[in-house]
Amino acid sequence: MPLPRATAIPALVRKALPALAVVAIAGILAACGHNYYPAKGDNKPHPGVARAHSLPIHGIDVSRHQGRIDWRAVAQAGTRFAYIKATDGGDHLDPDFRRNWDGARAAGVPRGAYHFVYWCRPAHEQVAWFAANVPAEPDALPPVLDLEWNNGSSCRHNLSRTEVLEMVRVMLAGMEAHTGKVPVIYTDINFHRDVLEGVPLDNPMWLRSVAAEPHQRYANRPFAFWQYTQTGTVPGVSGEVDRNAWFGSESDWIQFFLTGCDPRTYARLAPQGRCSPLK
């Protein structure tokens, strides 16, 4: 994939562009244009999420369930980002994590890692496991803390809402300390309703809503990422894959990539030293 011409990169980005970002910025700009990813699809499209297709920045999230991925084909299809399953609880590493992590970077797809929380495992153990297995690389996207109930697993708990929120606080702080970036929170409708609704958060939110727009399912919670289908199709991925959309514009996305912070909270968080500076 050829690198974009320097004139294709906004002046703000040229000034702030770190050396390690060159490969990833090439991936960001490869799909610029008005035709948003015609090679991608959805095996079971839902009319309630049709607006997602009008958003310009789309990506995927993957795990071992996607099998071996052709990351070059994924990139050439216009995929702007990938979140890659890394760890669960305090002792499980996705067996395909390193292959996907390295493959996405080599293809120029900006990528981040996500951790799936086990509520029966102490928070400090989960942070330590994530840090031991996920490299803190400057050109990686902010990490993701995946907050869902462990339904259907043997990991039951009897925690109160206060105890759950304290676990979340410890894990978010630990992931931020390890990576130097404000973590993204992924969550679904049930967990948000039971635990997160009404809780003020600095973190960008990644909301699952596959039958309606997020504002119809999450009270007063703007999204940064919207997971709008689990039946997506993308060249380079065999079978179905989760598809996601970024809330904002091209420039919003590039600012997020360069600073690690949602553009809507940058002015508040940057003075706290929690965002990379835009120079």
PyMOL commands that set and color helices and strands:
alter all, ss='L'
color gray80, all
select helices_A, chain A and resi 6-8+11-16+19-29+47-54+64-66+71-76+97-106+123-133+161-179+189-196+214-216+250-259+266-272
alter helices_A, ss='H'
color red, helices_A
select strands_A, chain A and resi 41-42+58-62+81-88+92-93+111-116+144-147+184-187+205-208+225-233+241-246
alter strands_A, ss='S'
color yellow, strands_A
deselect
rebuild
show_as cartoon
